[in-house]
Structures are given as C-alpha cells and as structure tokens.
Amino acid sequence: MFRLWGKIWQDNRLQRDTTICDDSQDTRTHKIFRALDEICTQFDLGKPIWLDSNIREFQRHSKTRFTQDNFIEQIPFDFLEIQVIEE
C-alpha cells in the first residue's frame, strides 16, 4: 500500500493534515501526483508547481515542502509538506 501524508504548517505549527492511500498497480510517480491532487482538493488549494529543488528533495528524502513560490495564488499558511510514509 502507498500512503502520502500532506500537512499544512503555519508559524511552526501543524494546522491541517491528511493521509492519502493508494492500492493501485500504477507507477510511484502517478500515485504521488494523484495523491497530491487529492490533498489539494481536500484543502481547497490550487495545485503547486514542482520546482527543480522540490524534485531533488523528494527524490532524496521522499519528502518536500511547497511554499508561496510554488503556488500561483496567495496561500494563508507558510508551506504545504508532503511525505511518503509507506510504499
């Protein structure tokens, strides 16, 4: 089972979180993008833009943060963090 944990942080405090589970036989990349879409839907956010730094961090640590630089619209928090917690 694949699980991705999405967390919204503001002022060093966890504001909201959710876990997305995916049992499909799809590729890891497709599971990540699908789970991120679901997280953004649950949190009523636009989809963040993956910058090169996000891709490198996610490849190394299975975890990355999306700050205001990753979003087109204003966000009312410091960053959205996603982390793979089970594969």
Backbone as ProteinMPNN parsed JSONL, in Angstrom:
{"seq_chain_A": "MFRLWGKIWQDNRLQRDTTICDDSQDTRTHKIFRALDEICTQFDLGKPIWLDSNIREFQRHSKTRFTQDNFIEQIPFDFLEIQVIEE", "coords_chain_A": {"N_chain_A": [[0.842, -1.179, 0.0], [0.495, 2.23, -0.782], [1.108, 5.269, 0.811], [0.595, 8.697, 1.296], [1.391, 11.544, 3.108], [-0.017, 14.601, 3.767], [0.594, 17.883, 4.888], [-0.25, 20.993, 6.357], [1.483, 23.798, 7.37], [1.876, 26.476, 9.666], [3.476, 29.133, 11.203], [5.281, 27.394, 12.521], [3.574, 25.411, 13.415], [1.457, 22.636, 13.116], [-1.3, 22.836, 11.105], [-3.305, 21.56, 9.55], [-3.833, 18.206, 8.421], [-3.647, 15.289, 6.333], [-3.995, 11.937, 5.161], [-3.359, 10.079, 2.304], [-4.273, 7.148, 0.744], [-3.279, 4.597, -1.551], [-3.922, 1.849, -3.425], [-3.51, 1.003, -5.965], [-2.054, -0.441, -8.983], [-0.429, 1.272, -10.262], [2.317, 3.441, -11.369], [4.873, 4.763, -9.162], [5.234, 7.526, -9.469], [2.804, 8.348, -10.702], [1.063, 7.715, -8.611], [1.923, 9.525, -6.658], [1.346, 12.045, -7.847], [-1.454, 11.813, -8.143], [-2.21, 11.541, -5.454], [-1.324, 14.008, -4.452], [-3.014, 15.723, -5.871], [-5.459, 14.976, -4.692], [-5.0, 15.775, -2.035], [-4.782, 18.563, -2.38], [-7.38, 19.076, -3.248], [-8.863, 18.36, -0.947], [-7.887, 20.287, 0.84], [-8.676, 22.552, -0.404], [-7.014, 23.93, -2.309], [-4.998, 25.396, -4.93], [-3.134, 23.586, -7.418], [0.239, 22.931, -6.653], [3.315, 24.093, -8.157], [5.902, 22.09, -9.301], [9.131, 22.683, -8.543], [12.627, 22.532, -9.503], [14.14, 22.187, -7.182], [12.266, 21.056, -5.438], [11.806, 18.594, -6.683], [14.351, 17.361, -6.523], [14.686, 17.244, -3.702], [12.503, 15.599, -3.022], [13.158, 13.23, -4.364], [15.433, 12.466, -2.958], [14.652, 12.296, -0.212], [12.004, 11.478, -0.044], [10.174, 13.417, 0.605], [8.921, 16.733, 0.608], [8.581, 20.356, 0.549], [6.143, 22.756, -0.245], [6.165, 26.07, -0.844], [5.093, 29.564, -0.855], [6.227, 30.282, -3.299], [5.686, 28.151, -4.958], [3.036, 28.234, -5.577], [0.438, 29.757, -7.497], [-1.648, 31.424, -6.654], [-2.264, 33.41, -3.661], [-1.372, 31.982, -0.526], [-2.691, 31.023, 2.65], [-0.897, 30.158, 4.638], [2.314, 28.9, 5.805], [3.725, 26.754, 4.51], [3.085, 23.832, 2.465], [3.543, 20.524, 3.127], [4.581, 17.42, 1.856], [4.861, 13.904, 2.308], [6.055, 10.676, 1.797], [4.875, 7.936, 3.483], [4.589, 5.243, 3.453], [5.345, 2.533, 1.344]], "CA_chain_A": [[0.0, 0.0, 0.0], [1.191, 3.502, -0.869], [0.452, 6.311, 1.607], [1.228, 10.011, 1.251], [0.915, 12.389, 4.189], [0.017, 16.019, 3.436], [0.479, 18.7, 6.099], [-0.172, 22.444, 6.219], [2.187, 24.368, 8.512], [1.921, 27.919, 9.808], [4.144, 29.542, 12.442], [5.848, 26.178, 13.12], [2.509, 24.585, 13.991], [0.667, 21.859, 12.17], [-2.658, 23.361, 11.051], [-4.175, 20.511, 8.999], [-3.125, 17.11, 7.769], [-4.451, 14.211, 5.78], [-3.231, 10.834, 4.583], [-3.984, 9.521, 1.11], [-3.86, 5.763, 0.499], [-3.463, 4.182, -2.942], [-3.606, 0.428, -3.604], [-3.475, 0.676, -7.392], [-0.814, -1.007, -9.521], [0.167, 2.334, -11.051], [3.7, 3.781, -11.024], [5.031, 5.614, -7.98], [5.032, 8.91, -9.89], [1.369, 8.568, -10.864], [0.447, 7.688, -7.281], [2.273, 10.778, -5.983], [0.573, 13.137, -8.44], [-2.854, 11.606, -7.802], [-2.375, 11.838, -4.033], [-1.183, 15.456, -4.286], [-4.279, 16.301, -6.357], [-6.476, 14.722, -3.667], [-4.675, 16.647, -0.896], [-5.159, 19.932, -2.76], [-8.837, 19.124, -3.263], [-9.332, 18.357, 0.445], [-7.501, 21.542, 1.489], [-9.172, 23.634, -1.263], [-5.842, 24.647, -2.801], [-4.571, 25.178, -6.301], [-2.03, 22.63, -7.484], [1.548, 23.588, -6.623], [4.248, 23.865, -9.252], [7.102, 21.378, -8.865], [10.392, 23.3, -8.943], [13.734, 21.572, -9.502], [14.531, 21.917, -5.789], [11.277, 20.12, -4.886], [12.033, 17.279, -7.285], [15.575, 16.797, -5.925], [14.416, 16.925, -2.296], [11.586, 14.462, -2.962], [13.883, 12.038, -4.788], [16.378, 12.082, -1.898], [14.089, 12.064, 1.123], [10.57, 11.152, -0.153], [9.501, 14.471, 1.351], [9.226, 18.073, 0.11], [7.72, 21.448, 1.004], [5.702, 23.717, -1.241], [5.972, 27.388, -0.235], [4.374, 30.513, -1.707], [6.852, 30.267, -4.623], [5.139, 27.042, -5.735], [1.62, 28.462, -5.843], [0.119, 30.962, -8.267], [-2.457, 32.292, -5.797], [-1.8, 33.594, -2.287], [-1.73, 30.903, 0.399], [-2.809, 31.558, 4.018], [-0.056, 29.356, 5.531], [3.734, 29.002, 5.452], [4.059, 25.769, 3.48], [2.435, 22.528, 2.38], [4.58, 19.485, 3.114], [4.114, 16.07, 1.555], [5.842, 12.898, 2.697], [5.658, 9.28, 1.608], [5.052, 7.246, 4.763], [4.571, 3.788, 3.231], [5.333, 2.103, -0.065]], "C_chain_A": [[0.887, 1.243, 0.0], [0.408, 4.53, -0.062], [1.276, 7.589, 1.557], [0.57, 10.893, 2.302], [1.068, 13.845, 3.761], [-0.244, 16.846, 4.675], [0.588, 20.173, 5.746], [0.417, 23.0, 7.517], [2.084, 25.894, 8.485], [2.497, 28.246, 11.171], [4.665, 28.337, 13.225], [4.815, 25.31, 13.835], [1.764, 23.881, 12.868], [-0.777, 22.346, 12.229], [-3.665, 22.304, 10.595], [-3.303, 19.416, 8.432], [-4.117, 16.084, 7.262], [-3.506, 13.15, 5.228], [-4.034, 10.256, 3.43], [-3.407, 8.132, 0.878], [-4.172, 5.385, -0.946], [-2.997, 2.737, -3.085], [-3.47, 0.028, -5.066], [-2.111, 0.122, -7.803], [-0.072, 0.013, -10.387], [1.609, 2.594, -10.622], [3.722, 4.689, -9.806], [4.741, 7.072, -8.329], [3.548, 9.227, -10.049], [0.655, 8.581, -9.52], [0.706, 9.001, -6.538], [1.429, 11.923, -6.523], [-0.914, 13.021, -8.117], [-3.123, 11.968, -6.338], [-2.254, 13.34, -3.771], [-2.439, 16.178, -4.775], [-5.38, 16.15, -5.309], [-6.256, 15.607, -2.435], [-5.102, 18.078, -1.193], [-6.672, 20.092, -2.809], [-9.382, 19.197, -1.84], [-9.045, 19.679, 1.146], [-7.968, 22.771, 0.706], [-8.033, 24.545, -1.719], [-5.681, 24.444, -4.295], [-3.404, 24.208, -6.294], [-0.696, 23.365, -7.479], [2.391, 23.216, -7.845], [5.488, 23.19, -8.683], [8.33, 22.1, -9.414], [11.491, 22.246, -8.884], [14.161, 21.211, -8.079], [13.559, 20.943, -5.122], [11.523, 18.707, -5.399], [13.251, 16.617, -6.654], [15.34, 16.372, -4.475], [13.521, 15.693, -2.178], [12.279, 13.175, -3.373], [14.822, 11.546, -3.69], [15.702, 11.599, -0.626], [12.633, 11.607, 1.122], [9.718, 12.155, 0.618], [9.884, 15.81, 0.712], [8.214, 19.071, 0.647], [7.401, 22.361, -0.171], [5.398, 25.031, -0.53], [5.191, 28.285, -1.193], [4.935, 30.52, -3.131], [6.269, 29.189, -5.531], [3.681, 27.239, -6.141], [1.419, 29.757, -6.629], [-0.659, 31.944, -7.397], [-1.811, 32.417, -4.42], [-2.233, 32.42, -1.432], [-1.74, 31.455, 1.829], [-2.008, 30.752, 5.045], [1.382, 29.468, 5.045], [4.132, 28.017, 4.354], [3.191, 24.53, 3.592], [3.557, 21.502, 2.263], [3.931, 18.151, 2.758], [5.236, 15.093, 1.855], [5.267, 11.516, 2.447], [5.921, 8.565, 2.933], [4.986, 5.719, 4.626], [4.544, 3.51, 1.736], [5.195, 0.614, -0.129]], "O_chain_A": [[1.901, 1.296, 0.696], [-0.806, 4.657, -0.222], [2.492, 7.57, 1.749], [-0.656, 10.979, 2.376], [2.172, 14.277, 3.426], [-1.175, 16.568, 5.431], [1.423, 20.559, 4.928], [-0.073, 22.717, 8.61], [2.189, 26.52, 7.431], [2.057, 27.7, 12.183], [4.508, 28.267, 14.444], [5.152, 24.563, 14.754], [1.485, 24.46, 11.818], [-1.412, 22.278, 13.282], [-4.741, 22.168, 11.178], [-2.171, 19.662, 8.014], [-5.265, 16.022, 7.703], [-2.363, 13.44, 4.876], [-5.226, 9.979, 3.558], [-2.189, 7.963, 0.822], [-5.193, 5.795, -1.499], [-1.819, 2.436, -2.891], [-3.33, -1.155, -5.375], [-1.14, 0.212, -7.051], [0.814, -0.354, -11.158], [2.073, 2.034, -9.629], [2.716, 5.308, -9.46], [4.075, 7.773, -7.567], [3.085, 10.267, -9.579], [-0.262, 9.376, -9.313], [-0.184, 9.527, -5.87], [0.857, 12.69, -5.748], [-1.566, 14.03, -7.846], [-4.123, 12.611, -6.018], [-2.999, 13.887, -2.958], [-2.877, 17.144, -4.151], [-6.144, 17.085, -5.065], [-7.214, 16.126, -1.861], [-5.716, 18.732, -0.35], [-7.191, 21.147, -2.444], [-10.265, 20.006, -1.556], [-9.852, 20.148, 1.949], [-7.69, 23.902, 1.103], [-8.081, 25.762, -1.54], [-6.158, 23.459, -4.86], [-2.754, 24.029, -5.265], [-0.52, 24.326, -8.228], [2.198, 22.171, -8.467], [6.06, 23.66, -7.7], [8.542, 22.124, -10.626], [11.308, 21.187, -8.284], [14.504, 20.061, -7.804], [13.976, 20.098, -4.33], [11.456, 17.742, -4.639], [13.197, 15.442, -6.289], [15.742, 15.282, -4.066], [13.756, 14.836, -1.326], [12.016, 12.125, -2.787], [14.988, 10.34, -3.512], [16.127, 10.61, -0.028], [12.073, 11.369, 2.192], [8.692, 11.808, 1.202], [11.034, 16.004, 0.32], [7.144, 18.703, 1.132], [8.269, 22.693, -0.979], [4.483, 25.101, 0.291], [4.689, 27.821, -2.217], [4.184, 30.746, -4.08], [6.352, 29.305, -6.754], [3.156, 26.485, -6.96], [2.149, 30.729, -6.439], [-0.377, 33.142, -7.395], [-0.929, 31.638, -4.059], [-3.343, 31.912, -1.593], [-0.886, 32.269, 2.18], [-2.405, 30.675, 6.207], [1.643, 30.06, 3.998], [4.794, 28.392, 3.386], [2.64, 24.218, 4.648], [4.419, 21.612, 1.391], [2.875, 17.798, 3.283], [6.414, 15.408, 1.68], [4.137, 11.219, 2.836], [7.041, 8.582, 3.445], [5.292, 4.993, 5.572], [3.827, 4.156, 0.973], [5.163, 0.043, -1.219]]}, "name": "protein", "num_of_chains": 1, "seq": "MFRLWGKIWQDNRLQRDTTICDDSQDTRTHKIFRALDEICTQFDLGKPIWLDSNIREFQRHSKTRFTQDNFIEQIPFDFLEIQVIEE"}
